[in-house]
Amino acid sequence: MQVQFALPDHKAPFLAESRICWLKAGQLGVRFVSFSRERQSKLQDWLSQKLEETLPELVADQFQKADGRSIPTSRDR
């Protein structure tokens, strides 16, 4: 199937041929089978940036839950 989606701060939509990998309770996962190298690179860059932004908070939250300490995150600032 063909999917189309947009990323924040990107003008042009992403269009890709894909295959459904899994279905579960109204959700599905897709695998891109045809995606331009330029679009793939932009998507990877965007995903890396989002991971870098959220991972420290997720890790801090896990430590906080594990030992009960209060660790400040960007949400606390």
Secondary structure, 3 states (H helix, E strand, C coil): CEEEECCCCCCCCEEEEEEEEEEECCEEEEEEEECCHHHHHHHHHHHHHHHHHHHHHHHHHHHHHHHCCCCCCHHHC
